[in-house]
Structure formats: C-alpha cells, structure tokens
Amino acid sequence: MVEDKDLRNLDEYVELSAFADVEIGVAAAKTINDAMEQVMSKIGEIFSPETHVLLLLNKESGQLYVKLAHGKNADKLKDHKIPKGEGLASWIVENRKSELVKDAKKDSRLSKSINKLTEYDIKFMMGVPLEVTDKTIGVFQLINKANEETYSADDLNIMKTIVEYAAMATEKVYYLSAMKDLDNVDSLTGVYKRRHFDSQFSKEEERAKRYTNSISMLIVNIDGFKMINDQHGHEAGDKILKSLAEVLKKAVRRVDIVARYGGDEFVVLLPQTSKGSAELVRERIEKDIHKESKKSPVHYSVSIGLGSAGAKAAGGVTEKAEKDLQKQKKAKEETAKKKRKK
C-alpha cells in the first residue's frame, strides 16, 4: 500500500527531476535566448499553461514587451508592447514580487491589451520576476491552465525555483560572453583585435560571394605617430589611440567591424557597402577626427586607405585599401614638401 508520505516523496522526486532537467538545459545553452527557450519549454511541460510568455523590460522606454511566447495565440503576442504600468507583469516589475491570481476577471491588474490578443477569457495568472545581478529585467507569466484548474501556492514556489535557474543561466551566458569579448578586444582602445577582425573578414568575404554583395574596407593610419610618441611621450600617444578608436566606433554602423590592426593602424570592415558609400564614411571619419584633434592637447591627423570590391573579387579588398593608403600618404608628403619650399 502506498502511503501519503510516499506520494509526497514521489512528488518531490518529480520536482527535483524537473529542476535537474532545467539546470542541464540552461547549462548547455550558448546564448541567453537559447537558455530562455529551454526554460520556456520546461515551464510548458510542468504547468501545462494555455499560454506562457517571457516579457523583457526596455530600459529606455520603461515598457515591457513579449520576447518569447508559447501556447495558444503565441504568434499574436510575440513582440507585443505593454503600455507602461499596465497589467500584472508591470506590477511584478515595480514591486519585484511574484504573484498568483486566482480570479483574473476581478483583478485590476489584468492587461487589457494582452487579454484582447489572447482572444479567450483569462481566468488565472501567475508571474515571477526575472532578476539578474540584482536588477529586474523581465517577467515569466503564465495564463490559464490547459485543464482549467487554478495555479496553487506550490506551483508558484516551483516556478520561482525554475526562474532562479533562468537567472543563473542568463548570468552565466552573459559573463562567458564578456570573457570572450575580453579575449577579442584590445584593452587600450576597446575595439577588436586583429585576430578577431581576420576571422570576421573571412566570414564576410564568404557572405559577399554567396549573396553577390559589395564589401569595403578602410585602413586608418595615424600620421607621424612615432614622432608624437618621441616628442610628447607614450601617454599622449595612448590618448590619441583611444580618441581615434572612439571616433571610428561612432562613425560606423553596428554591422561594421572596427579593429586595431597594428600599433597605430586601425581597420574598418564595411559589409554590403559600395565604393561610393565607403567614400562617404571616409569623409565623415576625416571630418570627425579633425574636430576631435582640435580638442586634444596634441593635434593629430590620419591617412585613410579605401578598398572596395564586388563579390567575385572580395578577397582583393585588403590589397586595394593598402595601395590607396600609400597613395594618400604620398599625396600628403608631396603637399608638405611644397609648403616647405614656399
């Protein structure tokens, strides 16, 4: 005969197994999105909600939006933005508390916009805040149950434990990503190292060939950098390197890649960019550097070589940029000679 104690032990075993599955899943995740998908799937298996969502907080607007949605009418909820302060999820973020609602129709925190999108009566709700590094970044929310039963206090406690694993996974992936970035990023300037640039260039070169896109590159070299170091010291030289890196990062798109290629040489990879468009980027960088140089205790200038190629000749873009850089430097030297003769 099975006693109540045995049943309780069995329930605890099932719960622990579920937590173990969650932990294994999130531990194997390589991205935060993968980890959250693992958690969402496990929530669906354990609680059988009619619909469940992960809402994330937009720092700038203060609004919650649906990042992931599983279950009935999930496609309609994806990317939905909730008006600031509306709904149970907003209340959870504001109060940093988990909440169980057993009669949603009588609860003023029922989101009107989500209620409309689900296209069914919301009867029960359960929500738990997702907290990472002591900040609430989102909410896991469950709506109704497939068997029309209500959620219990035990369900809420189990849900809290699952979300704790989600938070741990988020932190793990974030810190692993940060460590990887440290390995790829130049410590002085904050732009990528040559090794990472070369790896990304190979990928973009293949992509350009596959989709018959243009690709462009800029090589940026500081004029007379050795003389600057000799006359003003390496500290002044370091400040110029950091200043130049900031100008380059601000002047390009997110998809572009900026790297420190050598001591005083930087490269900018411009995927899907024609020669004409790359020329506009070069002009913008030259103007921005001229402005930044005026603010610096030590004025500096740069020479920028431009290389651009279509899909078939994508591999020759570096050579073209190097040749153009030498052309730019030679033109500057000739201009300087003419000035000295005068």
N, C-alpha and C positions, 0 to 999 in steps of 0.2 A: 504494500500500500504506500502511495506517495503522500508524504505529509506536506503541510503548508510551508514548513521550513525548507524542505527540498525544492519546492516550487520557487520560493524566494531565491534560493541559491542558483537555481536554473536561470531565473530572470537576470540575476546579477552576472552570470556567466555569459549570457547572450549580449548584455550591455557591454561588458568588457571586451567581448569579441568584436563588437561593432566599433568600439573605440580603437581597438588594435588595427582594424581594417582602415579606419580613417588615418591613423598615425602612419601606417605603411604607405598609404596612397599619397599623403601630402609630403612625406619624406622623399618620395621618388620624384616629386614634381620639380621641373626645372624652371618654370615660370610661375608667377603669382596667379595668373589666370588658370593655369593647369591645376594648381593647388585648390583654388576655389571651385573649379569644376568637380574635382574629387569630393570635396565637402558637400557640394550641392547634390551630387548623386547619392551619397551616403544618407543625407537627410531625407531624400525621397524614399529610400529603402526602409529606413527606420520608422518614419512617421506617416508615410502614405498621404501626404497633403494633396489637396486638389491642385493647389498652385503654391510654389515657393520661389522667393526671389532674394537676390543679393542686391541691396541698394548701397551705393557709394556716395560719399559726400564730396561735392565740388567745393574746394576751398575758396575759390574766388567769389562764386555766387551764393554759397551757403545752402544751395539746394541739393536734395538727394535725387539720384537718378538710378534707374534699374540697369545694373551692369549685366546680371545673369538672371534668367527666368526659366523655370522648368514647370511642366504640368499644363493644365488647361488654359488655352488662350495665351500661352507664354510668348508667342511671337508678337502679340499686340502690346505686351508690357515692356519688351526689350527697348532700352534707351529712353523709356518714358521719364520725364522730369516731373517731380512732385513740387507743387508750389511751396515756397518756404513756410515752414511752420504747420503744414497740413499733414494729417494722418498720424497713425501710431508710430511709424518709423521716425518721424520728426521729433515726436515726444521722447522716444527712446534715446535719440542722439542728444537732445537737450538735457535730459535728466541722467543719462548714462546708466540706465536701468533696464533690465529685462522685464517683459510684461506679458501677461496671459489675459486674453479677453474671451470670456465665455458667451457673451451676447453682444456681438458687434453692432447689431441694429440699434441698441440702446447706448452705444458708446460714441461720444462726440469726436473721438479720435479716428474714426473710420474715414479713410481718404476718399473723397468724392470722385477724384479723377481715376484712382485705381478701381474703385467699385464699378465705375462706368465701363472701364476697359475689360474687366473680367467677364462681364455680361452674365453674371449669375449672382445669387444672393450670398453675400459674405456673412457667415454666421459666427465663425470662430477665428481668432487670430493669435499668433504667438510670435514674439520678436525678441531677438538678443543682439546687443551691440557688438560690433567687431572692433576691438581695441588693440592697437599696435603702438608700441613704445609710449604707452600711457595716453594715447590720443584715440578718440572715437573716430574711425574713418568710414564706418558704414553700419549696416544692419542686415541680419538674416531674418526674413519674415516669412511665416507660414500662414496660409489662408485655407480654412476649412480642412476637413479630412475626407478621404475618399469614402470611408464607411459612415460618414455623417456623425461620428462621435466627436465629443469635445476634447480639447487638449487638457492634460492634467498638470498638477504641480510637479509630478515626477518627470513628465515629458519636458517641462521647462528646465529642470535640473540636468537632464540628459543633453538637451540642446545646448545649454551653457558649456558643458564639457566639450562637446563637439566643436563649438565655436572657439574655445580655447586652443584646440588643436589647429584650427584655421588661422588664428592669430600667430601661433608659433611658426606655422608654415610660411606665413607672409613675412615674418621677421627673418626666417632662415633664408628664403629666396632673396630677400632684399639685401641682406648682409653678404651673401655669396656673390650677388651681382656687384655690390660695392667693392668687394675684394678683387673681383675680376677686372673691374674698371681701374682700380689702383695699379694693377699689373700692366694695363694697356695705356695708362695716361701718364704723360710727362709731369713729374712732381712740381717743377718750377712754373710752367706755363698753363697747366690744366688742359692742354689739348692732347690728342692721341700721339703715341709713339710711332716711330717708323714701321715697326713690325706689324702693328695693328693696321696701319694705313695700307701696307703692301697686301695684307690679307683681304681687306675690303676692296682694294682696287681690282684684285683678281676676280672677285665676285661680280663687281660692277662691269668689268670687261666682258665676262661671260653673259651677263644680262643684256648688255648693249648688243652683243652679237645675236642673241636669241630673239630679241624683240626689235632689232634693227633701229636702235636708238643712237643718237649722238652722245658723245661723252667728252668732257673738257676738264682741263687741269690748269691750275695756276701754281707757279713756283715763286715764292716771295723771299727775296734775299735783302738783308739789311746792308745798305751801302757803308763801306768803311767801318765795319763793326770792330775789327781788330784795333783800329786807331782809337775808337771810342773807349774800348777797354784799357788801352795803354795810357790815354790821356786823363780819363775820368774814373778809372777803376772798374773792377768786375761788378761791384754793387750797382753802379749806374747802368752797366750792360745788362744785368739781370732785370732791372726795372723796365728797360726798353723791350726786352724779350717778352715780358709779361704784358706790357702795354700793347705790343703788336698782336699778341695772341688774342687779347680781348677784342681788338678791332676786327680781326678776322672772324671770330665767332659771331659777333653781332651783325656782320655784313652778309652772312650766308644763310641759306635755308636749313631746316632741321635735317633734311636728307643729305646735305652736303657734309663732307668729312674734312676736318682741319687737323693737321698733324705737324709736329716738329720733326723735320726730316734730318737735320744736322744741327751744328752749333747755332748758326744764325739763319738757317734756312727752313722755311715753312712751306707746306704744300696744301692745296685746297682741291679736293676732288668734287667735280660738279656733274653728277649723273643726269642723263637726259637733258643735256644743255648744249645748244648750238654755239658756234664760234661767236656769233653776234651777241647772244645773251651773255656769254662768258666775258666778252669785252666790256659790257655794261657793269658786270660785277667787278672787273679790274678797275674801271674808272671810279666806281663807288669806294673801293678799298683805298685807292690812292688819295681821294679827297678826305676820307675819314682819317687816314694816317697823317695827312698834312695838318688837320685840325688837332689831332691828339699830340703831335710833335710840338706844337706851339705851347701846350700846357706843360710839357716835360722840361725839367731843368737842363737836359741835354737834348738838343734838337737832333732828329734823325730822319732819314729818307730810305725808301726801298726801291728796288727794281723788281718788276713782276713779269715773269715769262708766261705766255699763254700757249697752250697746246689744245687743239680740238680735232676730233676725228669722227667719222661715221662708223657704223657697226663693223664694216669689213676691215677697217684699219685702226680699231680701238687700241690695239697694243702699241701703236706708234705715238700715242698722245704724249707720253713722257719725253721722248726724244724731241718732239716738236716744241714742248714747253721749255726744255733746256736750251735749244737753239735760239728760241725767242728771248730767253733771259739774257744770253750772251749778246744778242743784238741790242737789247735795251741798255745793258751795261756799257757797251761800246759807244752807243749814241751819247750817253751821259759823259763818258770820258772825253769825247770829241768836243762836246759843248763846254766842258770845264777847261779844256786846252784853249779854246777860242777866247774864253773870258780872261784867262791868264795873259794871253798875248796882248789883249786890249789894255 
